[in-house]
Amino acid sequence: MIKRTLYFGNPAYLSIKLDQLVVNKPGEVETKTIPIEDIGIVLLDHQQITITHEVLRRLQDNKAAIISCDKSHMPQGLLLPLEGNITQSKIQRHQVNASEPLKKQLWQQTIIAKINNQAQVLKSLNKDYKRLAVLVSRVKSGDPNNIEGQAAAYYWRTLFDGFIRDRYGDPPNHYLNYGYAVVRAMVARALLSSGLLPTLGIFHKNKYNAFCLADDIMEPFRPFVDAIVCQIVADEDSVNFMLSQEVKQRLLSIATVDASYGKRKSPLMVGMATTTKSLADCFAGTKRKIIYPKIP
């Protein structure tokens, strides 16, 4: 089932009634209701949003991710349930005990999947992607030669003609930041649902980062955001690079884009459960490969 992504960019009062999220907006007599079980992500992007504790509790009961935005309208905070799987203590023991060679192999798979998806983005835009095909063959266990960085340098300057990817850099960096923040929340939610600890990464190890594993596993998902940003930039309406509500809605559509998992396709958010479940199986020793999505 495809979970819904809800965006609130205006004043609203959110409450619960009969297993429904009730949305009341100032000046509007009619209220809107959404079944709690249908919600996967809630993005709060206004200072005058009031949300009851019961809403927070019920959303977490249903493993929804709640994202709050800062005064610049960029995602800032992420609220997730503490428990996401009935056997998570067993799953997390496998994760904690994972050997360094295994984690290096998993990181190799992750980078290969990321570069392959970057190549597919370039190919879909009729841009030269063959350099990435060469680089992906050179990725070794743990990526000691930082092929990921070499691929990224070529990818970004080819994708946007000399563009430099910098979180605080020129547009469309802010579009990418927004989309990546949403994907990060989606991945963190899927990791919890599979019983994994989002904090304990396979490559990222920053002691101040509570979502190291999410930052690892989201890497092959980033090109899906890049493809949407390319479409936005190509539109005449985005010439001023304003992070408008329309642009945000297009970036939030990342949850429902098609992704290929072998011979089948599924919405990206649904397929994330396949990825995180396969990761848990790798930690448990029952599988040897993470199942990552491919851009169709």
C-alpha positions as CSV (number, residue, x, y, z in Angstrom):
1,M,0.0,0.0,0.0
2,I,1.3,3.5,-0.9
3,K,1.4,5.7,2.2
4,R,0.5,9.3,1.7
5,T,2.8,12.2,2.2
6,L,1.0,15.2,3.7
7,Y,2.3,18.8,3.4
8,F,1.0,21.6,5.6
9,G,2.2,25.0,4.6
10,N,-0.5,27.2,6.1
11,P,-2.0,27.6,9.6
12,A,-3.9,24.5,10.7
13,Y,-5.1,22.7,13.7
14,L,-4.5,18.9,13.6
15,S,-6.5,16.5,15.8
16,I,-7.8,12.9,15.9
17,K,-11.4,11.7,15.6
18,L,-12.4,8.1,14.9
19,D,-9.0,7.0,13.6
20,Q,-9.0,9.9,11.3
21,L,-6.6,12.9,11.1
22,V,-8.8,15.9,11.3
23,V,-7.5,19.1,9.6
24,N,-9.1,22.4,10.6
25,K,-7.9,25.6,8.8
26,P,-8.7,29.2,10.0
27,G,-11.5,30.7,8.0
28,E,-12.7,27.4,6.5
29,V,-15.9,25.9,7.8
30,E,-15.3,22.5,6.1
31,T,-12.8,20.2,7.7
32,K,-10.7,17.5,6.0
33,T,-10.1,14.0,7.3
34,I,-7.5,11.5,6.4
35,P,-7.3,7.9,7.7
36,I,-4.3,7.7,10.0
37,E,-3.3,4.3,8.6
38,D,-2.9,5.8,5.1
39,I,-0.2,8.3,6.3
40,G,3.5,7.7,5.8
41,I,5.0,11.2,6.1
42,V,3.8,14.5,7.6
43,L,5.7,17.7,6.7
44,L,5.0,20.7,9.0
45,D,6.0,24.0,7.3
46,H,4.3,26.8,9.1
47,Q,4.7,28.5,12.5
48,Q,1.0,28.5,13.2
49,I,0.3,24.8,13.0
50,T,-1.1,23.3,16.2
51,I,-0.9,19.5,16.6
52,T,-2.2,17.5,19.5
53,H,-0.3,14.9,21.4
54,E,-2.8,12.3,20.3
55,V,-2.0,13.0,16.7
56,L,1.7,12.5,17.4
57,R,1.0,9.3,19.3
58,R,-1.2,7.8,16.6
59,L,1.1,8.8,13.8
60,Q,4.0,7.0,15.6
61,D,1.8,4.0,16.3
62,N,1.4,3.7,12.5
63,K,5.2,4.3,11.9
64,A,4.8,7.6,10.2
65,A,7.6,10.1,10.0
66,I,7.0,13.7,11.1
67,I,9.2,16.4,9.6
68,S,9.3,20.0,10.9
69,C,10.7,22.9,8.9
70,D,12.8,25.9,10.0
71,K,12.1,29.6,9.3
72,S,13.6,29.2,5.9
73,H,11.1,26.4,5.1
74,M,13.8,23.8,4.9
75,P,13.3,20.4,6.7
76,Q,15.0,20.7,10.1
77,G,13.7,18.0,12.5
78,L,12.5,14.4,12.2
79,L,10.3,12.5,14.7
80,L,10.1,8.7,14.4
81,P,8.8,5.9,16.7
82,L,11.3,4.2,19.0
83,E,10.0,0.7,18.1
84,G,9.3,-0.4,14.5
85,N,9.6,-4.2,14.5
86,I,8.5,-6.9,16.9
87,T,11.9,-8.7,16.6
88,Q,14.0,-5.6,16.5
89,S,16.3,-6.6,19.5
90,K,17.3,-9.7,17.5
91,I,17.8,-7.8,14.3
92,Q,19.8,-5.0,16.0
93,R,22.1,-7.6,17.7
94,H,23.0,-8.8,14.2
95,Q,23.5,-5.2,13.1
96,V,25.8,-4.3,16.1
97,N,27.8,-7.5,15.6
98,A,28.3,-6.9,11.8
99,S,32.0,-7.4,10.9
100,E,34.0,-4.7,9.2
101,P,34.5,-6.8,6.0
102,L,30.7,-7.2,5.7
103,K,30.1,-3.4,6.2
104,K,32.8,-2.7,3.6
105,Q,31.1,-5.0,1.1
106,L,27.7,-3.4,1.8
107,W,29.2,0.0,1.2
108,Q,30.7,-1.2,-2.1
109,Q,27.2,-2.4,-3.2
110,T,25.7,0.9,-2.1
111,I,28.2,3.0,-4.1
112,I,27.8,0.8,-7.2
113,A,24.0,1.2,-7.0
114,K,24.3,5.0,-6.6
115,I,26.7,5.5,-9.6
116,N,24.5,3.2,-11.8
117,N,21.5,5.4,-11.0
118,Q,23.5,8.5,-11.6
119,A,24.5,7.1,-15.0
120,Q,20.8,6.4,-15.8
121,V,19.9,10.0,-15.0
122,L,22.5,11.3,-17.4
123,K,21.4,8.7,-20.1
124,S,17.8,9.7,-19.8
125,L,18.8,13.3,-20.5
126,N,21.0,12.4,-23.5
127,K,24.1,13.4,-21.6
128,D,27.4,11.5,-21.7
129,Y,27.3,8.8,-19.0
130,K,30.0,6.4,-20.2
131,R,32.6,7.8,-17.8
132,L,30.4,6.7,-14.9
133,A,30.2,3.2,-16.5
134,V,34.0,3.0,-16.4
135,L,34.2,4.3,-12.8
136,V,31.6,1.9,-11.4
137,S,33.8,-1.0,-12.4
138,R,36.6,0.3,-10.2
139,V,34.6,0.4,-7.0
140,K,36.2,-1.9,-4.5
141,S,35.2,-3.2,-1.0
142,G,34.9,-0.1,1.2
143,D,35.6,2.2,-1.8
144,P,39.1,3.0,-0.5
145,N,39.9,5.0,-3.7
146,N,36.8,7.2,-3.2
147,I,35.4,6.4,-6.6
148,E,32.1,7.8,-5.3
149,G,33.7,11.3,-5.1
150,Q,35.3,11.0,-8.6
151,A,31.9,9.9,-10.0
152,A,30.1,12.8,-8.2
153,A,32.5,15.4,-9.6
154,Y,31.9,14.2,-13.2
155,Y,28.1,13.7,-12.6
156,W,27.3,17.1,-11.3
157,R,29.3,19.1,-13.8
158,T,27.7,17.1,-16.6
159,L,24.2,17.2,-15.2
160,F,24.0,21.0,-14.8
161,D,26.9,22.3,-17.0
162,G,29.6,23.1,-14.5
163,F,27.4,22.9,-11.4
164,I,29.1,22.4,-8.0
165,R,27.1,20.4,-5.5
166,D,27.3,22.3,-2.2
167,R,24.7,22.2,0.5
168,Y,25.0,26.0,0.9
169,G,25.8,26.8,-2.7
170,D,23.9,28.3,-5.6
171,P,20.6,27.0,-6.9
172,P,19.4,24.4,-7.6
173,N,21.3,23.2,-4.4
174,H,18.3,24.2,-2.3
175,Y,16.0,22.0,-4.4
176,L,18.3,19.1,-3.9
177,N,18.6,19.8,-0.1
178,Y,14.8,19.7,0.2
179,G,14.4,16.5,-1.8
180,Y,17.2,14.7,0.0
181,A,15.8,15.6,3.4
182,V,12.5,14.0,2.4
183,V,14.2,10.9,1.2
184,R,16.3,10.7,4.4
185,A,13.1,10.7,6.4
186,M,11.6,8.0,4.2
187,V,14.7,5.8,4.5
188,A,14.9,6.3,8.3
189,R,11.2,5.3,8.6
190,A,11.8,2.2,6.5
191,L,14.9,1.2,8.6
192,L,12.9,1.4,11.8
193,S,10.1,-0.7,10.2
194,S,12.7,-3.3,9.4
195,G,13.9,-3.3,13.0
196,L,17.3,-1.6,12.3
197,L,19.1,1.2,14.2
198,P,19.2,4.3,12.0
199,T,22.1,5.6,14.2
200,L,24.6,2.8,13.5
201,G,25.9,3.2,10.0
202,I,28.0,1.0,7.7
203,F,30.1,3.9,6.5
204,H,29.0,7.2,8.1
205,K,30.2,7.3,11.7
206,N,29.7,10.9,12.8
207,K,29.1,10.8,16.6
208,Y,26.8,13.8,16.3
209,N,24.6,12.2,13.6
210,A,21.6,10.2,14.8
211,F,20.9,8.9,11.3
212,C,24.2,7.5,10.0
213,L,22.6,4.4,8.6
214,A,19.9,6.4,6.8
215,D,22.6,8.6,5.3
216,D,24.3,5.4,4.1
217,I,21.3,3.7,2.6
218,M,19.8,6.8,1.0
219,E,22.8,7.2,-1.4
220,P,21.3,5.2,-4.3
221,F,18.0,7.0,-3.8
222,R,19.5,10.4,-4.3
223,P,19.5,10.3,-8.2
224,F,15.7,9.9,-8.0
225,V,15.6,13.4,-6.5
226,D,18.1,14.6,-9.0
227,A,15.8,13.5,-11.9
228,I,12.9,15.5,-10.4
229,V,15.0,18.6,-9.9
230,C,16.2,18.4,-13.5
231,Q,12.5,18.5,-14.6
232,I,11.8,21.5,-12.3
233,V,14.8,23.4,-13.5
234,A,13.8,22.8,-17.2
235,D,10.5,24.5,-16.6
236,E,10.2,28.2,-17.4
237,D,8.3,28.8,-14.1
238,S,11.4,27.8,-12.1
239,V,13.7,30.4,-13.7
240,N,14.0,32.4,-10.4
241,F,14.6,29.2,-8.4
242,M,12.0,30.0,-5.8
243,L,11.2,27.2,-3.4
244,S,7.5,27.7,-4.0
245,Q,4.7,25.5,-2.7
246,E,4.3,24.1,-6.2
247,V,8.0,23.1,-6.3
248,K,7.8,21.6,-2.8
249,Q,4.8,19.5,-3.9
250,R,6.8,18.2,-6.9
251,L,9.7,17.3,-4.7
252,L,7.4,15.5,-2.3
253,S,6.2,13.4,-5.2
254,I,9.4,11.5,-4.8
255,A,7.5,9.0,-2.6
256,T,5.4,7.8,-5.5
257,V,7.9,7.7,-8.4
258,D,8.4,4.4,-10.0
259,A,11.5,2.3,-9.2
260,S,12.6,-1.0,-10.6
261,Y,13.4,-3.9,-8.3
262,G,14.5,-6.6,-10.6
263,K,11.6,-7.5,-12.9
264,R,9.0,-5.6,-11.0
265,K,8.3,-1.9,-10.4
266,S,6.9,-0.2,-7.3
267,P,6.6,3.3,-5.9
268,L,9.8,4.3,-4.3
269,M,8.4,4.6,-0.7
270,V,6.9,1.1,-1.0
271,G,10.2,-0.4,-2.4
272,M,12.2,1.1,0.4
273,A,10.9,-1.7,2.7
274,T,12.5,-4.2,0.2
275,T,15.8,-2.4,0.5
276,T,15.9,-2.2,4.3
277,K,14.6,-5.8,4.8
278,S,17.4,-7.1,2.5
279,L,19.9,-5.1,4.6
280,A,18.6,-6.7,7.8
281,D,19.0,-10.1,6.1
282,C,22.6,-9.2,5.2
283,F,23.4,-8.4,8.8
284,A,21.7,-11.7,9.8
285,G,23.8,-13.7,7.2
286,T,20.8,-15.0,5.3
287,K,21.5,-12.7,2.2
288,R,24.7,-11.3,0.7
289,K,23.3,-8.4,-1.3
290,I,21.2,-5.3,-0.6
291,I,18.3,-5.0,-3.0
292,Y,18.5,-1.4,-4.2
293,P,16.1,0.3,-6.7
294,K,17.1,1.2,-10.2
295,I,15.8,4.2,-12.2
296,P,13.6,2.7,-15.0
